[in-house]
């Protein structure tokens, strides 16, 4: 049995765990937006797109990037499906 207060190789000390939790917390990354990749015209070049909607920091969303840094805009997956369905 190990003395109290000591950790093994597989246990993270509580202070370190709290620091890591703060670093990776979505609240600590500034303003956020909800990403709907199927509705976004920048989804093809987006670094943070997923299949399901999720909250992402604004600095990771191409909609909030300066004009010169945005990926090429195109039609969203939703619009493409609508066009396909209408036969256009």
C-alpha positions, -999 to 999 in steps of 0.1 A, spaced: 0 0 0 14 34 -9 15 63 15 -14 88 14 -7 118 -10 15 99 -33 4 88 -68 13 61 -92 22 64 -129 -15 62 -139 -30 88 -116 -30 126 -123 -26 148 -92 -57 169 -85 -40 202 -91 -26 192 -124 -60 178 -134 -77 211 -126 -51 231 -146 -56 208 -176 -94 211 -173 -92 249 -173 -69 249 -204 -93 227 -224 -125 242 -211 -147 257 -239 -156 286 -216 -120 297 -213 -115 300 -250 -135 333 -255 -167 338 -273 -183 307 -289 -207 299 -317 -227 268 -326 -213 251 -357 -238 236 -381 -214 221 -407 -243 210 -430 -255 246 -432 -221 264 -435 -207 275 -468 -171 272 -455 -175 236 -443 -152 222 -470 -122 240 -455 -132 241 -419 -108 227 -393 -135 221 -367 -165 207 -386 -183 176 -373 -213 157 -384 -234 169 -354 -238 205 -343 -214 216 -315 -202 247 -298 -168 259 -310 -147 290 -302 -152 318 -327 -115 320 -335 -118 284 -349 -148 292 -371 -140 305 -407 -171 327 -406 -153 350 -381 -119 350 -398 -107 380 -419 -117 379 -455 -83 370 -468 -79 340 -445 -112 322 -451 -113 291 -472 -131 293 -505 -169 295 -500 -192 271 -517 -227 258 -514 -236 240 -481 -245 203 -480 -280 213 -471 -284 235 -502 -269 208 -524 -294 183 -512 -322 208 -518 -310 214 -554 -307 177 -559 -342 171 -546 -357 198 -568 -340 185 -599 -321 217 -607 
